[in-house]
Amino acid sequence: MEANYILACEYYFGDIVDRDLDIVLDCCAHLTVRNFDIGTVVYGALMNLKSEATNEFEGDRAVMYLNYGKMLLEGNCDSSDEERGLDYINKAASDENPAALFELGLIHCNGDYCQTDMGKSIEYFTRAAELEQCDSMLTLGFLYKGI
């Protein structure tokens, strides 16, 4: 399943290969058949994208960026690629994806893949909390309480 997801991301983003939405749709269709939730989300979004001939794909693109970034960081793509993984998570956060903002808050809070930076961590948690991301609200409370 992960191979289809990785292929879908690569062909959607077009970083390594030329962008080809038909291949992305095919990969996502395989994921959907296997009940891989992100495949269903991406497949539906791409079908809308193709039918409307528009580039309005912001929300689902951010989800793909976040999930692919986490897969790269965790080494679920043959080998880990921290730089590319962080880049994709940052792209998701730039789309104001609350889960990506929370993830960056954790990364900077724990010093995973970068030096610990509590200022940045609180900034990301605050932005996510403003978007009603509950884990960020809870984490900010713990940080301010000193727990």
Secondary structure, DSSP 4 states (H G I P E B T S, - for coil): -HHHHHHHHHHHH-SSS---HHHHHHHHHHHHHTT-HHHHHHHHHHHHHHHHT----HHHHHHHHHHHHHHHHHT-SSS--HHHHHHHHHHHHHTT-HHHHHHHHHHHHHTSSS---HHHHHHHHHHHHHTT-HHHHHHHHHHHHT-
